[in-house]
Amino acid sequence: MLYDVSSSYYEGRTCPLARFGHDRDGKTGVPIIVYGVMTDADGRPVATEVYAGNVGDPKTVPDHVETLRERFGVGHVVLVGDRGMLTQTQIGHLKTYPGLGWISA
């Protein structure tokens, strides 16, 4: 499984998830919505989760580890991520999951 986080800016006024956060679109001054997408090895989406725009990438990781375990029955997971995704705080939290490893810079 492959997992990544992205965001989209929002120009409306009624979405409860639209918040100011890390802008990836280069569109400043508007709120965003954050989403995580998990794909299979061929790049087909198999799970998505949508987050408020002020949720940082590392905070999305535990949700998707749970998705792998509960929905897909994966018992052993190795996460590969950059320092922005797998922070020291996140790694400390992930150590509580049995059968979970990680590779990071």
TORMARDO-231923 format. One line per 8 residues: number of its first residue (from 1); for each residue x, y, z of N, C-alpha, C. Coordinates in steps of 0.001 Angstrom, whole numbers, plus 500000, padded with zeros to 6 digits. Layout:
BEGIN
NUM) X:Y:Z:X:Y:Z:X:Y:Z  ...;
This chain:
BEGIN
1) 500833:498826:500000:500000:500000:500000:500884:501245:500000  500435:502247:499316:501112:503536:499293:500181:504558:499939  500739:505502:500675:499930:506501:501353:500598:507866:501239  499790:508869:500963:500302:510228:500948:499186:511182:501351  499589:512372:501721:498664:513402:502168:498760:514582:501204  497636:515168:500917:497610:516375:500102:496532:517304:500640  496315:518395:499960:495271:519325:500382:494748:520073:499169  493594:520665:499345:492985:521506:498320:492440:522752:498986;
9) 492587:523875:498326:492042:525092:498908:490530:525123:498723  489882:525878:499575:488426:525936:499614:487997:527399:499559  487071:527722:498668:486636:529102:498530:485218:529333:499029  484553:528305:499499:483190:528461:500019:483199:528942:501458  482025:528877:502090:481902:529372:503463:481236:528374:504400  480855:527194:503944:480045:526323:504786:480704:525009:505184  481857:524686:504679:482480:523402:504994:483121:523458:506383  482692:522591:507300:483260:522616:508652:484718:522136:508708;
17) 485210:521515:507657:486600:521047:507626:487569:522095:507096  487070:523098:506427:487938:524120:505823:488561:524980:506920  489887:524911:506997:490642:525666:508001:491944:526151:507357  492552:527136:507955:493854:527584:507488:494905:526597:507975  495786:526191:507077:496832:525235:507398:497950:525326:506381  498739:524254:506284:499876:524206:505354:499361:524172:503923  499565:525257:503187:499066:525406:501827:500010:524744:500832  499529:523764:500077:500330:523078:499060:500040:523595:497651;
25) 498971:524374:497502:498528:524829:496184:499110:526168:495763  499760:526867:496685:500269:528187:496362:499193:529255:496386  498034:528908:496881:496906:529845:496968:496812:530294:498424  497336:531454:498727:497370:531920:500106:496103:532698:500464  495802:532739:501751:494676:533513:502232:493333:532821:502162  493306:531549:501797:492051:530796:501774:492233:529529:502595  491159:529023:503207:491280:527792:503983:491497:526588:503075  491937:525501:503678:492185:524269:502925:491479:523099:503595;
33) 491404:522004:502868:490934:520720:503371:492061:519738:503110  492420:518945:504113:493506:517970:504005:492900:516592:503758  493549:515798:502922:493071:514438:502705:494253:513481:502548  494057:512297:503061:495036:511221:502925:494467:510171:501998  495281:509672:501105:494848:508654:500147:495783:507466:500230  495207:506277:500380:495964:505035:500366:495646:504324:499051  496690:503875:498359:496494:503182:497079:497116:501803:497138  496695:500961:496207:497372:499679:496067:498660:499898:495267;
41) 499396:498840:495010:500698:498953:494340:500584:499522:492928  499399:499411:492322:499198:499951:490977:498680:501382:490992  498563:501986:492176:498139:503366:492278:496640:503579:492325  495865:502502:492469:494410:502638:492561:494017:502964:493997  493224:504006:494219:492817:504357:495581:491997:503238:496215  492328:502905:497459:491571:501893:498199:490988:502463:499492  491500:503591:499967:490964:504221:501175:491343:505695:501178  490413:506519:501609:490682:507947:501763:490133:508409:503107;
49) 490696:509449:503598:490214:510070:504829:490381:511573:504647  489396:512332:505063:489430:513773:504919:489569:514393:506309  490398:515436:506408:490709:516080:507676:490523:517580:507567  490376:518207:508709:490335:519667:508751:491655:520216:508215  491604:521393:507647:492773:521984:507009:493927:522283:507933  493694:522337:509218:494774:522623:510156:495398:521353:510749  495064:520191:510211:495656:518927:510666:496957:518691:509902  498045:518487:510635:499342:518232:510011:499458:516799:509516;
57) 500318:516597:508527:500507:515277:507926:500744:514167:508954  501624:514367:509948:501900:513281:510890:500672:512803:511658  499728:513691:511915:498526:513313:512674:497622:512367:511898  497810:512243:510581:496960:511370:509765:497451:509926:509757  498693:509709:510136:499303:508379:510018:498588:507321:510858  498314:507543:512145:497664:506490:512935:496328:506024:512368  495541:506946:511797:494262:506550:511199:494463:505522:510099  495485:505721:509298:495695:504821:508165:496369:503522:508585;
65) 497130:503546:509659:497644:502291:510214:496466:501455:510698  495511:502099:511360:494308:501390:511810:493517:500842:510624  493415:501612:509550:492721:501141:508353:493387:499886:507809  494720:499898:507744:495437:498711:507266:495145:497509:508139  495154:497686:509436:494952:496585:510373:493502:496093:510380  492561:497004:510542:491166:496617:510730:490440:496303:509423  490558:497181:508461:489806:497004:507217:490441:495984:506276  491791:496000:506221:492472:495130:505267:493149:493935:505925;
73) 493145:493853:507250:493699:492703:507945:495202:492554:507838  495921:493648:507634:497381:493595:507522:497969:493570:508927  498735:492537:509244:499290:492389:510578:500663:493001:510758  501452:493047:509704:502801:493607:509784:502895:494761:508790  503270:495929:509292:503327:497139:508468:504695:497788:508635  505300:498191:507531:506520:498992:507566:506202:500301:506862  506278:501388:507610:506029:502707:507054:507332:503297:506549  507297:503890:505384:508447:504597:504835:507989:506030:504620;
81) 508681:506959:505248:508248:508341:505128:509371:509318:505383  509124:510551:505010:510110:511602:505250:509947:512142:506668  510821:513054:507044:510789:513607:508402:509519:514392:508688  508888:514896:507640:507640:515629:507835:506479:514728:508189  506520:513487:507724:505431:512541:507982:505700:511714:509239  506917:511215:509365:507268:510354:510498:508164:511134:511465  507548:511979:512242:508278:512787:513212:508654:511931:514419  509546:512437:515243:509931:511707:516459:508718:511452:517346;
89) 507843:512430:517457:506625:512268:518256:505765:511147:517688  505607:511141:516365:504803:510103:515728:505425:508730:515916  506728:508634:515767:507413:507354:515940:507207:506852:517365  507278:507751:518343:507017:507356:519720:505626:506771:519886  504648:507369:519232:503274:506856:519281:503162:505523:518539  503824:505418:517393:503725:504208:516581:504377:502994:517244  505295:503235:518167:505940:502129:518882:504936:501314:519695  503768:501866:519956:502761:501144:520731:502019:500108:519889;
97) 502165:500152:518576:501505:499199:517694:502394:497977:517493  501938:496773:517845:502749:495589:517566:502818:495319:516059  503961:494827:515601:504124:494490:514184:504289:495675:513271  504636:496820:513839:504783:498024:513030:506217:498496:513055  506787:498730:511876:508129:499268:511759:508112:500498:510895  509248:501150:510764:509312:502365:509952:510714:502572:509440  510789:503295:508351:512049:503743:507755:511872:505218:507468  512798:506038:507957:512721:507469:507752:514105:508063:507709;
105) 514199:509262:507157:515493:509962:507115:515797:510537:508477;
